[in-house]
Amino acid sequence: MVGADFPVWLRTAHWINVLFIGLLVRSGIQILGSYPRLYWTKYAAPGKEWLKFTKWRPPSDGRLWTTLEAEADVSPLIGQPGGNNLGLGRHWHFFSVAFWILNGVIYVILLFATGEWTRLIPTSWSIIPDAWHTFVTYITFHLPPQSEFHPYDPLQQLAYAGVVFLLGPFLILTGAAQSPSVEAQFPWYSRIFGGRQRARSLHFLGLLAVIAFTIVHTAMVIITGLGHNLGDIMLGTDQAATQGIAIALGVGVIVVILAIYALTSWVSLRRPRMAQHALGAVIRPPMRLLADETRSRQEYPKEDISPVFLVNGAPPDSPEFLSLMWQEFSGYRLEVKGLVKRSLSLSLHDLRMLPKQTQITQHNCIQGWSSVGEWGGTPLSKVLDLCEPLPEARYAVFWSFSRDTKGEPFYEVIPLTLARHPQTILAYEMNGGPLPMSHGAPLRLRAETLLGFKMTKWIERIELVEDYSTIREGQGGSREDNRYYELYAAI
């Protein structure tokens, strides 16, 4: 038999949910700011968006532009942590979602174990006309009689059950559909939602639903009796004598939650490396599992190849690279060295003499856009077979002719296990022709279970190492070093 009072575990789960939902909304806004455009199409292209949150337009003079130019700063009042911080925004998002889901699972288990579910889950179809009647009562500026609250009125019960059992899972499912590792391993799953871009739009609509529910829920708590409602959620029961205490406690908890948002944003902006490490300690294990163990099974038909394939990153302009380019890369040599039995120096002709693999896959940029392209090249595993990595080799470091934001040679690191994945290739062709300069000519990495920034373009050399901690800032790549991205970028 369910008692009249609200148990401690339910009240605790409620406020934990408030904390992490807020962090998820704030960090979600931060992520959206990196590419503030939403699509219903299968690919992202200028002018095809159904909604955008920026006045920036691609240049009309025909010059090459990159999607980094489309990024927008986010105010720390609404973003977590604010500014132009996609890397830390993603860290906060995945950190928060882990605890939000854990809290939700515990809540649902206890809901059924204690019988509290009878308050929340409707058991009769009459709830629908009853909820409509309650809705009409509210919009005509009246309040339902107290007899309709058990402890919720029919409209509240229907709304709360929908949020817990429909909206929450919907957000989780649409979020997973945006993961390149999930999309690669289970390509059918992404198609359920119409592809990554539609899943991203649906996820955004879910975010709007959360915000709308929060606003309406807060308003109704006040309208239907602030002291009464806070008595239930703070003290577990409604007693007139303790309503003042309940209000003080409720306001105090909200102030603490807002202070946590402000403090965590402040610390993240001033100590980004510390935030990267602290949050990464939580999110890295599951991401590493996805990155190392996921097998790409995606293969799109030719008709799905995107007519527009966006560009992220400007081509190199060093004299050395330009000289190779003017010679149509006839003098290009891919150096493979480090912890190997034999170093390699391979020309493009040498690479083309190795077994060729062609695959049509989806490129998922960390900013949120995606495009489908056909890639042709040699499996990286064939190159590794030639150089024979030493037993202590654990990582492959890809050095680029391009420069990072600090003017240093761009590099990225991937685990050697991932380097041997069947769809990890060194691509020298795109869409049936030579690899374009803007997409990484003469050679680029394709690792289909990862986000695009890990797939180094304009590759100069590959180095096999045991540990990457001594390279630059020791985070596993230029974007990890300078933009605080996550090394295991499988989602």
Secondary structure, 3 states (H helix, E strand, C coil): CCCCCCCHHHHHHHHHHHHHHHHHHHHHHHHHCCCCEECCCCCCCCCCCCEECCCCCCCCCCCCCCHHHHCCCECCCCCCCCECCHHHHHHHHHHHHHHHHHHHHHHHHHHHHCCCHHHHCCCCCCHHHHHHHHHHHHHCCCCCCHHHCCCCCHHHHHHHHHHHHHHHHHHHHHHHCCCHHHHHHCHHHHHHCCCHHHHHHHHHHHHHHHHHHHHHHHHHHHHCCHHHHHHHHHHCCCCHHHHHHHHHHHHHHHHHHHHHHHHHHHHHHHCHHHHHHHHHHHHHHHHHHHHHHCCCCCCCCHHHCCCCCCCCCCCCCCHHHHHHHHCCCCCCCEEEEECECCCEEECHHHHHHCCCEEEEEEEECCCCCEEEEEEEEEEHHHHHHHHCECCCCCEEEEEEEEECCCCCEEEEEEEHHHHCCCCEEEEEEECCEECCHHHCCCCEEEECCCCHHHCCCCEEEEEEECCCCCCCCCCCEHHHHHHCCCCCCCC
